[in-house]
Structure formats: structure tokens, C-alpha cells
Amino acid sequence: MMLVMTRMLLGGLVEGQCGGEGSDDAGHANALAMEKMSMSVFLLLVAISHALAKDITPKPGAKKEEAQPKFPQTLSRGWGDKLFWTQTYEEALYKAKTSNKPLMIIHHLEECPHSQALKKVFAENNEIQKLADKFVLLNLIYETTDKHLSPDGQYVPRIMFVDPSLTVRADITGRYSNRLYAYEPTDAPLLLDNMKKALKLLKTEL
């Protein structure tokens, strides 16, 4: 609507400027008409600018649209996003000691298909996820300097338990004699039993 009015007024201004020769009175009248037309166009442009400014200015109480921050990959690395995971081995040991909870450490690699397969089962098993909440949790994609965490080699996936006295529970093993702490996706029931064993030992030893 405003754009049409602007064009009409500008059109009238151009037509006034394009008139032929006439008398002095006609010229004076034309000059007055052009002056009025120029003033009208000026006022109209001011009104349009004001209206546009009102549209751009946020209304009181209006919610500002903020860009959603991009969060880094969580410490769970897919092993259970609803669980609380520690970041380092040192932090995990401290929490295990101060909270009197056993520590469960999962060694894995992102590019290892066996690790990925076990991770999927671990994350989707409701019983494991529920019981894991009773542990201090740490998953590592690198080896620590503590040799007690690799008593029979640095293979993945490998799951070990540490009690609150900071003793590595080397006696809680899987089913494979050549990889004592390895678990396959089909070993989820055994892993669940070993988690219960770690909690039971904690209660009977302390």
C-alpha cells in the first residue's frame, strides 16, 4: 500500500517536472505544486521508515531466537547417555573412594567393530543401564599407565572393576581364557552377573 502511494506521488512529481512552456503564473503554480508534492513524498518516506523500524525492533516480552549451542560429544561416547561418566582414571578413582562405590572401566576403540557391537548391547540393555547407575563409570579409548588394568594384555573391548579401596578386581572375569576381561555382545547376561558380583563383594568386604 505504501509502495503504491509512493509511486503515485513520485509519478505526479515527474509529471509536474515534465510540463511544457507556459505563463509565469502557471510556472509559479507548478513550482508550488512540486514543492507540496516533494513535502508529501518526504513525509511518506519518513512514515515508511518509522513503520519498518517498528517491525525490526523486538516487542516487549518477545522471546529472542538464540542459536542452539553445539555440545561436544558426551563422556558416555554412546555407552549410556543418561548415566554419569567420569572423564579421567584419576577422577574415577577419587569418586570410587569418596562415594564408596565400585568403579567399572570399559576399554574400547571407536573404530573397533567388536567394541561398537558391545556398546550397542550395553546401551540398549535396560538391566545393565539400571545397574550401571550404582557404579562409578569410566570408558577409555586410550590405555592408562596402571598396569593392573591390563593384566593379560591391552585388548579391546575390555571391562574391569575396581573396588573403593582402589584394588583392581582381577578375579571378576569373562568367559574367555585368552582374554579374561573381554565380552562379546552375547555375553550381556554374564556381564550383568559380574556387575552384581562386584556390588555383592563390595557389601561383604567392607
PyMOL commands that set and color helices and strands:
alter all, ss='L'
color gray80, all
select helices_A, chain A and resi 2-17+24-56+89-99+113-124+126-132+147-149+185-205
alter helices_A, ss='H'
color red, helices_A
select strands_A, chain A and resi 103-107+136-140+158-162
alter strands_A, ss='S'
color yellow, strands_A
deselect
rebuild
show_as cartoon
